[in-house]
């Protein structure tokens, strides 16, 4: 592929504007993306178009502004995000919904923080997947305020730090969630398949730290949602931020 490189850009959007990436291969480096508006289409600042075959973002920043708009939305081809920062992203900092299970998502060495105050109707996740091929989430910090307003108001809450689903299509490859710091949401992690879709490969959740800055359960109700789990699930080396280990049995049974 022939790749276009965009280095050192400042992209400031208003109104319903968004950046559509329709070149075959696009690489964004050392750039900052902001919006003050309510973005149209998929409500993401950067949106992958069907002609794109590879989207890479590195050492860049995304601020979803006062209306908390998504950072990156891609449903067609591979996306790689490294060493980047996402704030005020509402529905998701990075989201992939690849329905034909051929595109892979990699997010590494990045920082996500969703403040409170997103629109009440939003389904707030740090990194979200609805279908795809291989998913790699490694060495990130993902912090999601559990409550949109006052603590304890369960009518206005975020969903998860990692919302990983086979719900719009299968996830056909390997899912790796390794060495991240995760906190917030109703459940910190969802790893859920919804019929007729499923996890076709192994799902590996290892060496993650479930931070307790928002409470002793990591999120509002616990570290892992106990529904729709994949058959090929590996869970090892995961701990609380105080160093106490969390077994899979504890994650599923102590926080129903």
C-alpha positions in Angstrom: 0.0 0.0 0.0 0.9 3.6 -0.5 0.5 5.5 2.8 -0.1 9.2 3.3 1.6 10.5 6.5 0.1 13.5 8.3 2.6 14.8 10.9 2.1 17.7 13.4 -1.5 18.7 12.4 -4.0 20.6 14.6 -7.6 19.7 13.5 -10.2 21.8 15.2 -13.8 21.0 14.3 -17.0 22.8 14.9 -20.7 22.0 14.4 -21.3 18.6 12.8 -17.8 18.4 11.2 -15.7 15.3 11.3 -12.5 14.0 9.7 -13.3 11.3 7.1 -10.3 9.1 6.3 -10.8 7.7 2.8 -7.3 7.4 1.6 -6.0 3.8 1.2 -3.5 4.0 4.0 -3.3 7.0 6.4 -0.8 7.5 9.2 -1.3 10.4 11.7 1.6 11.4 13.9 2.0 14.0 16.6 -1.3 15.6 15.9 -4.2 17.0 18.0 -7.9 16.6 17.2 -10.6 18.6 18.9 -14.3 19.4 18.5 -16.6 21.9 20.0 -19.7 20.6 18.3 -22.0 17.6 18.0 -20.4 15.5 15.3 -22.6 14.1 12.6 -22.7 10.5 11.1 -21.1 8.2 13.8 -20.4 11.1 16.2 -16.6 10.4 16.0 -14.0 13.1 15.4 -12.1 10.7 13.1 -14.1 8.3 11.0 -12.7 5.5 8.8 -14.3 5.5 5.4 -14.8 2.3 3.3 -11.9 3.0 1.0 -9.4 3.0 3.8 -7.4 -0.2 4.3 -5.2 0.8 7.2 -5.5 3.6 9.7 -2.7 4.3 12.1 -2.6 7.0 14.8 0.4 7.6 17.0 1.5 10.2 19.6 -1.7 12.1 19.1 -4.5 13.6 21.2 -8.3 13.6 20.9 -10.6 15.8 23.0 -14.3 15.3 22.4 -15.1 18.7 23.8 -18.1 19.8 25.8 -20.5 17.3 24.1 -18.1 14.3 24.6 -17.8 13.0 21.1 -16.1 9.8 20.2 -12.4 9.8 19.3 -12.0 7.3 16.5 -14.6 5.1 14.8 -13.6 2.4 12.3 -15.7 -0.4 10.9 -13.9 -1.5 7.7 -10.2 -2.3 8.0 -7.3 -2.5 10.4 -6.8 0.3 13.0 -3.6 0.7 15.0 -3.5 3.3 17.9 -0.3 3.8 19.9 1.0 6.3 22.4 -2.0 8.6 22.2 -4.4 10.3 24.6 -8.2 10.5 24.6 -10.4 12.6 26.8 -14.1 13.6 26.9 -15.0 10.9 24.3 -18.5 9.9 25.5 -19.6 6.7 23.7 -16.0 5.5 23.2 -12.4 6.7 22.8 -11.8 4.1 20.1 -14.5 2.0 18.6 -14.6 -0.8 16.0 -17.7 -2.6 14.7 -16.4 -4.7 11.8 -19.4 -6.9 11.0 -17.6 -9.3 8.6 -14.8 -10.1 11.1 -11.9 -9.3 8.8 -10.4 -6.1 10.4 -8.1 -6.0 13.4 -7.8 -3.4 16.2 -4.6 -2.7 18.1 -4.5 -0.1 21.0 -1.2 0.2 22.9 0.6 2.5 25.3 -2.3 5.0 25.3 -4.3 6.9 27.9 -8.1 7.3 28.2 -10.0 9.4 30.6 -13.7 10.1 30.5 -14.8 12.8 32.9 -18.3 13.1 34.2 -20.9 15.2 32.4 -21.4 13.2 29.2 -25.0 13.3 27.8 -27.2 11.1 29.9 -28.2 8.8 27.0 -24.7 7.8 26.1 -23.3 4.3 26.3 -19.9 5.1 27.7 -16.9 2.8 27.2 -13.2 3.5 27.0 -12.4 1.1 24.1 -15.4 -0.6 22.4 -15.6 -3.5 19.9 -18.8 -4.9 18.3 -17.1 -7.3 15.9 -13.8 -7.9 14.2 -10.8 -10.2 13.7 -7.9 -9.8 16.1 -8.1 -7.4 19.1 -5.0 -6.3 21.0 -5.3 -4.0 24.0 -2.0 -3.7 25.8 -0.2 -1.4 28.2 -2.9 1.3 28.3 -4.5 3.3 31.1 -8.3 3.5 30.8 -10.2 5.5 33.5 -13.9 6.0 33.2 -15.8 8.1 35.8 -18.6 5.7 37.0 -21.3 8.4 37.4 -22.3 11.1 35.0 -23.3 13.4 37.8 -23.6 12.7 41.5 -22.1 9.5 42.9 -24.8 6.9 43.6 -27.2 8.0 40.8 -27.5 4.7 39.0 -29.8 6.2 36.3 -26.8 8.1 34.9 -23.8 5.8 34.8 -21.0 4.8 32.4 -20.8 1.3 31.1 -17.1 0.1 31.2 -13.5 0.7 30.6 -13.4 -2.0 28.0 -16.6 -3.0 26.3 -15.7 -5.9 24.0 -18.6 -7.7 22.4 -19.3 -10.1 19.6 -22.7 -8.5 19.0 -22.7 -6.9 15.6 -20.6 -9.7 14.1 -18.2 -12.5 15.2 -14.8 -11.8 16.6 -12.9 -14.3 14.5 -9.3 -14.1 15.8 -7.5 -13.7 19.1 -8.4 -11.1 21.7 -5.5 -10.1 24.0 -6.0 -7.7 26.9 -2.7 -7.5 28.7 -0.9 -5.2 31.2 -3.4 -2.4 31.3 -4.5 -0.2 34.2 -8.4 -0.2 34.2 -11.0 1.5 36.3 -14.6 2.7 36.3 -17.8 2.0 34.5 -20.6 -0.2 35.8 -18.4 -3.2 35.2 -14.7 -2.6 34.4 -14.7 -5.2 31.6 -17.4 -6.7 29.4 -16.3 -9.7 27.3 -19.7 -10.8 26.0 -21.0 -12.7 23.0 -24.6 -12.2 21.9 -26.3 -14.8 19.7 -26.0 -15.4 16.8 -22.5 -14.0 17.1 -19.6 -15.5 19.0 -15.9 -15.5 19.9 -14.3 -17.8 17.4 -10.8 -17.7 18.9 -9.1 -17.4 22.3 -9.7 -14.5 24.6 -6.7 -13.8 26.9 -7.0 -11.4 29.8 -3.7 -11.2 31.6 -1.6 -9.1 34.0 -4.0 -6.2 34.2 -4.4 -3.9 37.3 -7.9 -3.1 38.3 -7.5 0.3 39.9 -9.6 1.1 42.9 -9.6 4.9 42.7 -13.4 4.9 42.0 -14.2 2.3 44.7 -13.3 -1.1 46.0 -15.0 -2.9 43.2 -13.1 -1.2 40.4 -16.3 -0.1 38.8 -19.8 0.3 40.4 -20.6 -3.4 40.4 -17.3 -5.3 39.8 -14.4 -6.0 37.6 -16.0 -8.4 35.0 -19.5 -8.8 33.7 -20.5 -12.5 34.2 -22.6 -12.9 31.1 -21.9 -14.2 27.6 -18.3 -15.2 28.4 -16.2 -17.0 25.7 -15.5 -20.7 26.0 -11.8 -20.1 25.3 -11.2 -17.6 28.1 -7.8 -17.3 29.8 -7.6 -15.1 33.0 -4.3 -14.9 34.8 -2.1 -12.5 36.7 -4.8 -9.9 37.2 -4.7 -7.9 40.4 -6.3 -5.0 42.3 -4.2 -1.8 42.6 -3.2 -2.9 46.1 -1.5 -5.9 44.7 -4.1 -8.5 45.7 -4.8 -11.0 43.0 -8.2 -11.5 41.4 -9.0 -15.0 40.2 -11.6 -15.6 37.6 -13.9 -17.3 40.1 -13.6 -14.2 42.4 -14.3 -11.8 39.5 -17.5 -13.8 38.6 -18.8 -14.8 42.0 -17.9 -12.1 44.5 -19.4 -9.3 42.4 -22.7 -10.7 41.1 
